[in-house]
Amino acid sequence: MPGFFPQINDVLRSRTIMTVNGQVGMNVMHWKVRNILTGGANLLEIATALDQTWNAAYKGWLSSQVTYRGVGCTNLTPPATVEETELLFIGPGLGSAVLLPTQVSGLIKILSPFSGKAFRGRVYIPFADGANITGNGELNAAGKAALLFITNALGPTQTIVGVTGTTVLDLWIKHARSATNPPPSLLGSTADRLVGSDSWATQRRRGDYGRLNPAPF
């Protein structure tokens, strides 16, 4: 039965949380369980392992004004679980004290072997270090390297070793449901690669004029 020990084909959601000046940056990703060995890892072990894998990469991108909080993980396969969270590596970014406008984001593209919008995804990496921009407003070499670090850390596969076993996760592009033109799978497609963009992106919900958002954990 799906739950806190995810089974093969279960779909999980991870949330990586960062905060600054009353604004929350949240990277939501989905994962499908490809394989488990013995009993597999439990949901808290998965959140902990993802936090351990990702925190250094995120902190290398973030301004020192920003707090990296941690990772939460939910098994979405019905009946969905509550979110298990790990804040072991909570702490400030490792960049300079200069913070770019909060709506400015790095961009990582999630790709699959198939064409079409339904088979692609994006991750908007928030709260960039102001030292990562050129005088012309472009992402500089240090910023590209920091974004590549995150890109490589995110997957597209994660192998989680728990106390009672191992769980292998594949990054999952979750499709929106459509009654008129459903995708081949109503759940999604397996991603096969991530590619960092050399250009800045924007997320207006993180802008300074947006409402203040409390961190979810």
Secondary structure, 3 states (H helix, E strand, C coil): CCCCCCCCCCEEEEEEEEEECCEEEEEEEEEEEEEEEECCCCHHHHHHHHHHHHHHHHHHHECCCCEEEEEEEEECCCCCCCCEEECCCCEECCCCCCECCCCEEEEEEEECCCCCHHHEEEEEECCEEHHHECCCCCECHHHHHHHHHHHHHHCCEEEEECCCEEEEEEEEEECCCCCCCCCCCCCEEECCEEEECCCCEECHHHCCCCCCCCCCC
